[in-house]
Amino acid sequence: DPSAAPQDDGEAGEGFTGPDPMIEDTYLMPEHPLPLDKQVLLYGACLEMGVDYRLALAVIEQETGYGNLMGDDGESAGYMQVQEKWHRERMALLGVDDLLDPEGNFRVGCHFLRECIDKYGLERGLGFYNGGVAKVTDYSREVLGRMG
């Protein structure tokens, strides 16, 4: 039947197309300081990169208190405080050219976070994400504490 909805063939790389009722019931939090439209974008980046959504929220809370801002004297950008000087190749790979664009910031930040965790494990990976040194730090402990 041509009017039937297409079946999901399970192919990876199709991208995140927006919230569905399961996602809304499970992940989106209307009372959360991160606006719902940004939660949808973050959840999509987490799915794409294989990052725990609660972990990404905790990193954002730790980095900026849920703000889309420039930090570190203009070196770190966006919710996840990504430094372009270290992530130009990653940005090109992901097709991101503006780290203040929330979707691009979440994708680059989650891609880097996944790489850090894969290389160093969760706690040491968080230390590397934040300071470039693969060790357990106060930052690591604070982020994990924010996850509840």
Sequence and secondary structure as in RCSB ss.txt:
>XXXX:A:sequence
DPSAAPQDDGEAGEGFTGPDPMIEDTYLMPEHPLPLDKQVLLYGACLEMGVDYRLALAVIEQETGYGNLMGDDGE
SAGYMQVQEKWHRERMALLGVDDLLDPEGNFRVGCHFLRECIDKYGLERGLGFYNGGVAKVTDYSREVLGRMG
>XXXX:A:secstr
 TTS       TT       HHHHHHT  TTSSS HHHHHHHHHHHHHHT  HHHHHHHHHHHHSS   EETTTT
EETTTTEEHHHHHHHHHHHT   TTSHHHHHHHHHHHHHHHHHHH HHHHHHHHHHS  S  HHHHHHHHHT 
